[in-house]
Amino acid sequence: MNAPTRINSALNVRDQFPAIDNWHYLDSAATAQKPQAVIDAITEAYARDYATVHRGVYQRSSEMTGRYEDARAAASGLIGGRANELVFTRGATEAINLVARSLPKEGRNRVLLSNLEHHSNIVPWQLAGYEIDAVPLTDDGQVDLDAAEAMITEEHRVVAFAHVSNVLGSVLDAKRAADIAHSKGALLLLDGCQAVPRLPVDVGAIGADFYAFSAHKLYGPTGIGCLWGRELDRLPPWQGGGSMIDRVTFEQTTYLDAPMRFEAGTPHIVGAIGLHAAVDWVEKLSLDAIHAHECALIAECRAALSNIDGITLYGPEDSAGIVSFNVDGVHAHDTATILDDVGVAVRAGHHCAQPLMDWLGVPATARASFAAHSDSSDIEALVRGIEQVKRIFG
Ligand SMILES: Cc1ncc(COP(=O)(O)O)c(C=O)c1O
């Protein structure tokens, strides 16, 4: 038995999260807790600075417009993009739906996905009438890019993969995925929901065509997310309304350039400000530091769980901040319920990835996911809770 190395939180930010206190929150992959800086930015935006954007001629509205556009530049800059390449959406789900619905198919009706995709990166393609090909996984739960290379054809319009799996934490070789997509003239969309809070991302270096993520997994508010796109102006608008038009008559309407042409209606103004605060918060810590911290926690957690008899661990050893497991003979929901009794919050279920559960041959897993505020005390509590699960289930 290897004694797991206990790491002390190198980031030391736990006391910035007022909603955690003594709780062992291991469900950041579902949604991240919020640091005080984000809560303050949202509160002040409503309590002091609030006004509409892009319409008012009065000073406060023009200030809010400036802050909304600054947030766009910051969110795009976080992943190496330019301000006018980023559309605010309701979340990653809406961002992927936007591409699936709006991208002209140009005679190509297939999309190449993988077996570990979140339903948000499966169902939009089905609704948009694409035929799906699913790339298999390697034994340790990575997208098998050798297989992807063999499967891609000129019928594929898009290759769409999770940059980091929300169940297994597997990190995609995104640059290679881009090369594979482009080798047949397809576009690469990355679902960056789990990557953006955990890794430095550079869409230019990767060669991605679209990149989707949600603010609430990045320590920001719910209800706002981002679609970055290299050439958004090639896509027609997908929702109509105010703010996205140039000129409207009953006969004909012309549209603004991207990104505004994709933001019909009054946007989530304060959401953008909260997202900007979250971007500033992670950038101050640095995503390199967050990534190193979460990798150390994953190594510690996997070592601790492998020391317990009767635990099945899923995913690769070097997963990014996320580990799925099952206690043999115990349903994941029972495991999570008992863990909750001892103050440990993990997610249990199919994690919106039913094809992956089929691939793993299980109905559900329990999932522990880490964040910047996590530390060894969370892993120790998880281990104590699993020992309790084993005592209860004999
Ligand atoms: C990998 C992945 N993709 C997409 C989503 C959907 O994100 P949202 O519900 O914020 O739109 C999630 C959320 O769990 C996710 O983990």
The ligand as an SDF file (V2000), in Angstrom:
LIG
                    3D

 16 16  0  0  0  0  0  0  0  0999 V2000
  -18.2780   18.8850  -20.6890 C   0  0  0  0  0  0  0  0  0  0  0  0
  -19.5530   19.6850  -20.5410 C   0  0  0  0  0  0  0  0  0  0  0  0
  -20.1450   20.1630  -21.6370 N   0  0  0  0  0  0  0  0  0  0  0  0
  -21.2580   20.8870  -21.5700 C   0  0  0  0  0  0  0  0  0  0  0  0
  -21.8530   21.1510  -20.3660 C   0  0  0  0  0  0  0  0  0  0  0  0
  -23.0970   21.9770  -20.3460 C   0  0  0  0  0  0  0  0  0  0  0  0
  -22.8540   23.1810  -19.6870 O   0  0  0  0  0  0  0  0  0  0  0  0
  -24.0560   24.1860  -19.3270 P   0  0  0  0  0  0  0  0  0  0  0  0
  -25.0830   23.3530  -18.6230 O   0  0  0  0  0  0  0  0  0  0  0  0
  -23.4190   25.1890  -18.4240 O   0  0  0  0  0  0  0  0  0  0  0  0
  -24.5430   24.7620  -20.6010 O   0  0  0  0  0  0  0  0  0  0  0  0
  -21.2920   20.6550  -19.1960 C   0  0  0  0  0  0  0  0  0  0  0  0
  -21.9430   20.8630  -17.8920 C   0  0  0  0  0  0  0  0  0  0  0  0
  -21.9600   19.9790  -17.0600 O   0  0  0  0  0  0  0  0  0  0  0  0
  -20.0860   19.9200  -19.2890 C   0  0  0  0  0  0  0  0  0  0  0  0
  -19.4810   19.4420  -18.1950 O   0  0  0  0  0  0  0  0  0  0  0  0
  1  2  1  0
  2  3  1  0
  2 15  2  0
  3  4  2  0
  4  5  1  0
  5  6  1  0
  5 12  2  0
  6  7  1  0
  7  8  1  0
  8  9  2  0
  8 10  1  0
  8 11  1  0
 12 13  1  0
 12 15  1  0
 13 14  2  0
 15 16  1  0
M  END
$$$$
